[in-house]
Amino acid sequence: IKKGAPYMTDKKRFRALLWYSALSMFVLVFGMVYTHFGHGVSSDHMTFAFLPLQITAFVYLLFTAYEKLPRPERFSSTFLAFAVAGFTLTRITKGILQIAGAYSDYDNILYIAAIVCLALAVVLYPVEIVLKKRSSAHSEE
């Protein structure tokens, strides 16, 4: 596949999976350290805060393994990254609040924002593909 090809190259796929894996390991270690110093109090939210990153990496791997699918454009991939960050931060925030014995509505607002970003990423992906095909068809004329 040539540079600038509309499909995901192996190097880009590897780099993206490496970032997702490194971030999920960081979140996993962060949760373990925070739980260790939580004076015997633990939280499932904190323990499994790495899951949104791991699930996204797995779906990303499956999605990009099929080379005929066009790679996500800037807007859909950005909203997907925002969604993953939102889900991860929501779990960390809920875990910290649960360990501290506190409550806040802010984590619910962040969770809703992450859902909205995920929905935008899912909706924008096919829209971007159609727009890209139209623009390439017009440029060929």
N, C-alpha and C positions, 0 to 999 in steps of 0.2 A: 504494500500500500504506500502510495506516495505521500510526501509531506503535504499537509493541508487537505488530505482526503476527507470525504464526508463521513467516513466510518472511523471508529476508534482503533488506534494502533496499539500494538502490544505494549510498547513503551509507556504510552499514556495510561493504559489500563493498569499496568503494573504500578505506576507512580500513584495513581488514585487509590488503588487497593492498599498500597503501602501507607499512605496518609491515613486512610480510615482505620487500618490496623494499629498504627502508632497512636492515634488519638484514642482509640478504644482501650488500648493497654494503659495509657496515661490515666484515663478515667477510672479504669479498674483498680489501678494501684492507688490513686487518690481516694477512692471509696474504701479500700482496705485500710489505708493509713488513718483516714478519718474515723472509721468504725473502731479501729484499734484504740484510738485515744478518746473514744466516746464513753469511757468509764463503764464498759459492759453493756451499753445500750447500742442496739444495732437497728438498721432500717433496711427493709427490702428495696425501697426506692434507691438508696445509696448503693446497696450491694449490686443491683442490676442496672445501674446507670449507664453501663457500657453497651447495653443491648441495642438501643437505637442505632448506634454506630455500626455494630456488628451486623444487624439486620440489613442496614443500608448497604454495607459492603457486600453482603451475600447477594442481595437483589441486583446490585450494580454488576457484580461478576456474572450472574446469570444473564442479565440484560445485554451486556457488552460481549458475551461469548458468542452470540449470534451476530456475525459480522455484517449481515445485510440490514440491520437496523441502523438508521442514521444516529449519529451521536447527538446528545442533547445540546441545544444552543445555549447562549449565555443566560437568558432570562430563566428558562426552566431549570437549568443546573444551579443557578444562584438561589432560586426559591427552594429547591430541594436541599441545598446546604443550610439555608436558614431554618427549614423545617427540622432537619436532623439536629442542628444546634439547639433549637427550641425544645425538642423532646428530651435531649440529653440534659440541658440546663434545668428543665422542669423536674426531672427525676433527681438531680443533685439537690436542687432547692427543697423539694419535698423531703428528701432524706435528711438534710441538715435541720429542717424545721421539726421533723419527727424525732430526731435524736435530741434536739433541744427541748422538746415538749411544747413547741409553739405552733401557731397556726397563722396562715396568711392567705388572702385571696389572690395575691400577685402570681403565685405559681399556676393558678387556674387560668388567669389571663394569658400567661406565657404559653400554656398548653393550647389554648384556643388560637393564639397567634400562630403556633406551629402547625396546627391543623389547617388553618387558612393558607399558609405558605405551601404546605404539601398539596392542597387542592389546586392552588395556582400552578405549581410545577406540573401536576398531572394534566391540567387543562392546556397549559401553554406549550407543552411538548408537541402534540400533534398540530397545533396552530402554527408553531414555528416551522415545522416540516412543510406544511402546505405553503406558507409564505415563501420559504426558501425555494421550493420547486417552481412557484410562479415567477419569482424574480429570475431564476436561472432560465426559465422558458422564455421570458421577455428579453433577456440579454442575448439569447441565441438568435433571435429574429433579426 
